[in-house]
Amino acid sequence: MPALRLLIGSLLTVLLLGPSLAPAALAPEEIAIIAARGNRESIGLATYYCRQRGVPEEQIIKVDVPAGESLDREKWRWAVRPEIQKWLAENDPNSKIRCLVTTWGIPLKITAGDPEKADKAYRAYLAAERTARTERLSQIASALDRLGGGAPLSDVLESIRENDAAESEEDDFAKLKAQLEAALRSSQERIAQLTGEPRRQAEAQLQQLATAAGGAAVMLQGLGQQVKAREAAGDEVPAPLLRQYELLRGRLSAFAELQLLLDGRPPSFDRDELTLRLNEQTGGLLASVEWLAKQEAVARRNERGAAFDSELSLVHWPDGYELLRWQPNYLRGAFDGSQIRTAFPTLMVARLDGPDLRTAKRLIDDAIAVEKAGGLKGKAYIDARGLTELDGPPHDPGSYPDFDRTLLATARGIEALKSEDGEPRFEVVLNEQPELFAPGQCPDAALYCGWYSLAKYVDAFDWNQGAVAYHLASAEAVTLKEIDSQAWCKKLLEDGVAATIGPVMEPYLVAFPRPNEFFALLVQGELSLVEVYYRTKPFNSWAMTLIGDPLYRPYAKK
């Protein structure tokens, strides 16, 4: 049961070792608060928080922002960001402030703005790379034609090279892949009729062409078929064959890990060159053409918008960092001990906000009340979808089954926690059905994570004071103010939750804190809410926002 051991072991590692490598717990004097200049409610809420939590009132930063939940990218770049930078330079020269808190009246998100001038060159680069690789596939196709004696593929490949319509790229790629597979089968059938040296030469050429088109994955598939065929026949698998198979499988696994790291970086020529080489090694020209088509789509969508708070995290960074998609979050546990945190200092950010001012103030009051009462009480509700099992082969990182498995691991990990007297600390309710928890099914709720109901809150819960909850969907923090919105963050706050997380725009699943990591740190009680969030969220300059008192420790130890 290697996958189960890996998940539970990872969870226990987070529980036992995470905070020992983290900076000291966040203190009130390390917080500054962003309030809207001229907005009495915003400044009043900031002052209230200072007095309740012991944050120095002189650490309220008043900025000029327009009314509304969206801020123009140029306004952020040329006015709001410089104003905050100026205050920090003058009032925090030794960089003691580690956390900023945005309040009622501060915009929720920053628009994408106009595409950068560099976009044109970047898109031209991607298109040229795709054309060059398609041309190489054309040459492979011609060679396969000669081996298989089939119809030429030049007409198909020519249409691929010349067609730039976004809506047809997936169809083009599927057509190209199908035609190449057909040519490959035809070649195999023709070669099977040959004998002697001509057959050996043709097989060697076919292997070379197939590997160029499909990468090491083709070789692994072929070796795997040989291993299975010998096992099925009851024959012993030759040691050299088995070693070659295991070596190649391990190599592809390492490449997959490297690909995951590269995907976490913002687009750049250097990153893309490495990614293309990696794709050609693992999946051949077909994989690289497919990746290039997806990357061109990313560039066309101009994904430069961000949550205000997520962009604010990088206020100390030099100007000019890439805005397309995301930047790595260097406060994650993965970067413990790395000096990159010094080169690119990152601030934690949380938000005191909500559908109305009363709700925003309640976030503070509830957090303090729960801490004074001895901690958060109640059940943990985990709403998976039945897409996978806890044990089994690994899933692609960021896929639906992958995240469904993290929910199962969350339930198992929390369920395993014991109190000092050996009793379970939590009652955990796990739903593995495709349907969500229904109204009335979740009394005494303290913790929740689940999916999937896009911008449509399901009122299944009776929330205890201080509850922490987030829903894995793409539009759950697009607004906190629109009266008719049913987005989860807004409705959770209205319904009584004290802290939640959500995206202000399409974040893609990989942008969420993995629930098994987030809740493991939260229930341990050593770190505050905002520290837990920043040690587990993957990206900054992107879509996610945390709403709640940053100092909240629902399970703080006495």
N, C-alpha and C positions, 0 to 999 in steps of 0.2 A: 504493500500500500504506500508507494513512494510519494504520490501526490498528497495524500492525507498527512503523512509525516511532515512533508515540506510546509504545508499550510499551517498546521498546528505548531510546528517548530518555529516558523516565522512569527506567528502570533506571540508565542512565549518569549521569543527574543525581543520583540517590541516591548512586551510587558516587563521583562526583567532587566533589559540592558539599555533601552532607548534613552531615558532621562539622564543616566550617568554620563553620557557623552554630550548632553545638551548644555547650553549656557545656563547660568543661575536663573531661578524662577523670576519672571517678570515682576518688577516693583512699580508702584504708582508713580514714583518720580521719573520713571523711564518712559512715561506716556506723555504725548502731546495731543491736543484735540483740535480738529479742524471744524470751524463753525463759519456760517455764512455772515459776512459783515452786513450790518443793517437789518438782520433778521432776529427779532427779539426772541422768538421761540427757539431758534437754533442756538443762540448764545445762552439763553436761559437753561436749555438742556445740558449744554457743555458745562456751565457753572454748577449745575446740580450734580453732575457726575463727579466733578472735581471734589465737591464737598462730601459726597457720599463715599468716595474711594480714596481720598487723600492725595489726589493729583494736584500739584501746584496750579493755582488759577492763572498765574502768569504764563503757563504753558498752553493757553488757548490761542490758537492761530486763527485770526479772522481773515477771510479771503473774500474777494468779490466774485460771486458766481451768479449766473442768471437763474431765475425761477425755473422749475421743471426738473424732470428726471434725467434728461440728456444734456450733455455738454459738447459743444462743437470741438472737434479735434484741434483746430487752429487756436481757439480760445484757451484750451488746456496748454497747448505748446508754448504760446507766446505770452500768456497772462497768468493763469492759475499756477502752473508748475513753477515758473520763475519766482512768483510771490512766496510760495512755500519754501523754495530753496533759499531765498533771501532770509526768511525768518530763521531757518535752521542754521544758516551760516553765522548769523549774528547772535543767536540765543543758545545755540548748542554747538560751540566750536569743537568740543571734545567728543562729539557723537555719542553722548550718553543716552539719548532718546532711542529706544528700540521699537516703539510701537506708536502708531498714529490711529486716532479714532475719528471717523467721520460721523457727523450728526445730522439730525433733521435739517433739511434745507440744502444739504450738499448733494449735487447730482449723483445719480446712481450709476450712470454709464457714460462713456465717451464714444462719440461717433467715429466711424472709420475714416471720414474725410476723403479727399480726392486721392486717387492713386499716386504714389511717388513717381517722379520722372524715371527713376531707376527701374520701374516696373517694365517699361518698354524693352529695355535691354535684357532684363531677366526673362521675360516671356519669349523674346527672340532666341535667347540661348536655349531654353527648354524645347522650343519648336525645332531648332536646328539639330539638337541632340536626338530628338525623336525621328526626324527625317533620316539622319545618318544611320541610326540603328535599324530603321525600316528598310533602308537600302541593303544593309548587310543581311537582313532576313530575306530579302528578295534574292540575293545571291545563294543563300542556303536553300531557298525554295527551288531555284533553278537546278541546283545540284541534286536535290531530292527527286525532281522531275526526271532527271537523267537516270538516276538509280532505279526509280520505280516505273519509268515509262509512262507516266501519267500526263494529264493535261497541264499546260503551263499555268503558273500562278501569277504571272506578271500583271495581268489585268486587275486582280484583287489588290496587289501590293501598290500598284500605281494609284488606285483610288484612295488607299490609306494615306499615301504621302501627300496627296493634293487636297484632301478633305480636312478643313480646320473647324468644321461646325461642331460646337461643344456637344450638342444633343446626339450626335451620331458616333462619337468616339468609342463609346462602349460597344456599340454594334459593330463598328469597324474592327475593334480588337477581337471580339468574339469570332467574327468572320475570318480574320487572319489566323487565329489560333486553330479554328476548325479545319481550315484548308491545309495548314501545315501538318496537323495530325493525320489528315487523310493522305497526304503525300508520304508521310512517314510509314503509315500502314501499308500503302501500296509498295513502297520500297522494300519493306520487310517481307512481303509476300513474294516479290520478284526474286529477292536474294535467297529465299528458302528453296527456290528451284535450281540454284546454282550449286556447284560442287567444287571441291579442291581449292586451288589457289585463287581463282576468280572470286569464289565465295568469301574466303578469308579477307581478301582485299576490300570487297564490297562491304563486309560487316564492319571492318575497321573504319572505312569512310563514313558509313552510316552512324557509327558511334560518335565520331568526331562532329558530324553535322548536328546530331541530336543534342550533344552536350553544349555546342555553341548556341543552339536555339533555346534549350531548356535548363542549362546549367548543371551543377552538381546534383540537383534533385533528380535529374534523369538517371545519372549514374547510381545514385542511392536506390532508386526504384528498381533498376536492373539487378543490382546486387541483392536486394531484398527478395526479388522473385527467385533468384538462384538459391538463396538460403532456404526459402519456404519450399521450393520444389524438392530439394534434397531431404528436408525434414519430412515432407509428406510421403516421400518414397521410403522412408525409414533408413536412409543413408546418413552416415556421419558427415557433418559439414566440415570441409577442409579448414584447418586452422588459418591458413593465409587468407582464404575467402572471408572467414568470420572476422579476422582482424581488420581487413580492408573495409568491411561493412560497418563495424563499430567505429572505426576511425573516422570514416566519412560522416556517419550519423552525429558523432560528437562535434565534428567541424561545423556541420550545418547548425547544430544547436548553439554553438558559440557565435556563429554569424547572426543568428536570430537575436541573441542578446545585444550584439553590436548594433543591429538594425534598430532595436528598440531605443537605444541610447541616441542614435542619430535622429530618430523621429521626434525626440524630445527637444531638439535644437531648432531654432528658427531657420527658415530658408536662407541659403547663401550659396554662392558658387562653390566654395570649398566643401560645404556639407553635401551638396548635390553631387559633386564629383566622387566623393567617397561612397555615397549611397548608390550611385550608378555602378561603380566597380563591384560593390558588394552584391547588388542585384544580379549582375552578370555572372558572378561566381556561383551564386546559389540557384538562381532561376533563369539564367541565360538572358539572351536578347529579348525574349518574350516578356520576362519580368521587368526588365528595364524600360521597355516601351510602355508597358502598363503603368509603371510608376510615374513616368514622364507625363502621361496623359492625365493622371490624377493631380500631379503637381501643377500642370497648366490650369486645371480647373480651380485649384486653390488660388493661383495668382489672379485669375479672372474674377473671383468672388471678392477680392479686395478685403480679406478678413483682417482688418486693422482696428476694428472696434475693440473695446475692452470695458470691463467693470472699472469705474473710477478708482475703487480701492485697490484693484490689482495693478493698475498703472501707477498709482501713488506709491506702491511698494518700491518702485525703482526711481524715486525722486532724487536719490543720491547718485544715480548712474550718469555717466557723461551723455550729452545729447547725441542723437544720431543712431541709437541702437535700432535694430530691425523691428518694425511694427507688424509685419505680416505674420499672422498667427501669434506664437507665444515665445516667451523666454523661459529658461529653466528657473525653478525656484531653488536658489542656493541655500535656503534655510532648511531644506529637507534633510532628514537624517542621513541620507546617502552622501552628503557633502561634509559630514563631521570630520574635522581635522584638515580640511582643504583650505588653502590660503586664497582660493578664489573668492571667498566671502569678504576678504579684505580688499581685493581688487574691484569687486562689484558688490558694495554693501547694500543689503536689502532690509527694508523695514517691514515689520508686521503691521497689518491694518485690519481693524474690525469696525463695524458700523452700528450705531445706535439710531435706529430708524424704524419705520413701520407705516401702516395705513393711516395712523393718526398720532399726534404727539403723545397722547395718553399711553398708547401701546409702547412707544419708544421709551418713555420713562419707566414703564413697568418692567422692561428688560433689566434695568438696573436694580429696581426694588426686589424683583423675584430672585435674582442671583444672590443678592446679599441675604435675603430672608432664608433661602435654602442653606446657605453656608452657615448661618447662625443656628439653624435648626438641626445641624448635624449631618447634612448632606441630602442628596436627591434620593427619594424613595419611589419605588414602583417597578413595573415590569418592563422588560425589553421586548419590543415587537420587531421582528425581521420578516419582510415580505419579499421572498424570492419568487421566481417564475417557473420553477421546475425545468429549467433548461439544461441542467447538468446534475452530476452527483459530486459529493465532496471529494471522493477519490476517483482516480482515473487519469488518462493521459492529459498533459498540459494543453490548455487552450491558447489561441493567439491572444497576446496581451491587448487589453482594451476591447475585446470582443464581448458580445452579450453573454455567452456561456462563461467566459472568464470572470465577469463581474457578478454573475449569478453565483459562481462558486465562492467569491469573496463574501457574499451574504451568508452562505452556508457556514463558511469558516468563522464569520462573526458570531453567529448563533452558537456554534460549538464552543468557541473560545470563551464567550461570556458565561455560558452555561457551566463551564468547568471551574470558574472562579469560586473559591471558598472563603468564608469568613474565618476569624480567629478560632471560633469554636468548631470549625469543620463543616458548618452548614453552607449550602449554596448561597452565594451573595445575591443572585438574581433568579427570578423566574423568567424564563425565556419562552416566548411564543413564536414559533417559526411557521410561516405559511409557504408551502412549496407548490401551490396551485397557480395556474395562469391568472385566475381571478384575484383581485386585490382583497385585502381585509374589507369587509362590508360594514356599513353603519351599525354601531352597537357592539361590535366584536372585540373592541380593544379598551376595556376599562383599566383604570389604575396605570396609565401609560407614562413612563419616564423617558425611555429611549425608543427611537424608531429610525429605521432605514429600510427603504424598499423601492419598488417600481412596478408597473410603468403606466402612468396615467398623465398624458401630456397636458399641462396647464389646466387640469381638471381635478381639483382637490376632492378626495373622498373622506367625508367626515365620519370616520370609523372609531375615533379616539375620544376618551375622557382623559385629558392631559392633567397630570399633576403639576403643581407649581415647580418651575425650574426645568421643565422637560427640554430635551435636546433631540432634534429630529431633522432629517433631510431626505428628500425624494430624488431619485436618479432619473431625471428627465431634462429636456433641452430648453424649457422656457419658464422655469419656475421662479426666476427673479427678474423677469423682463420689466416688471413694474411692482412697486409696493403701494402705489397710490390709486390706481384706476379702480373705481368703485365696483365695476362689474367683473373685474378679473377674478378668475378661479385658480390662478397660479398657486402652487403649493406654498411658496415662502410667505406670500401675503396672507393666505388663509390659515397657515399654521400659526402665524403671529396673532391674527385675529382670534384664533381658537384657544390661545393661551400658552403656546410654546415660548420658551425663554431664549432659545438660540437655534438658528437654522443656517443652512448653506444652500446656495443656488446660483445658476448662471443667468447673466443678463442678456445672453444671446446663445446661439448654438455653440456649445463648448466641445462637443465630441466626448464620448464616454471616458476617454483616457484622462480628461482634465479633472474629474472628480477625485477627491481623496478616497482611497480605497477603504471601504467601511471597516474591514478587519483591522487595518492599521489605525484608523481614526479612533474607533471606539476602544481599542486596546489601550491606547494612551489616555483617553478620557477617563475610563473607569479606574485606571491606576491611581489617579489623583495627585500626581506629582506636579503636573504642568497645568497652566491656565488654559482656558478655551482657545485663545488666539495662538498660543504656543503649540497646542495639539494640532490646530489647523495648518500652521505653517510647517510643521514637521512632517505633514502627510500630503499636502496638496502638491501636484507636480509642477505647475506653471505659474508665472506672473505675466503681467502685460497681456492678460487674457480675460476670460469670461466670468470666473467665479467670484462670489462675494460672501463674506461671513457676517451675519447679523446677530449681534448679541454683545454682552459685556465682555470685553477681552480678558478681564481679570477673573472671570467666573471659574470656580473650581468645584463642580458639583459633587465630587467624591474626594475632597481634600482630606488627608489624614490628620488626626488630632496631633 
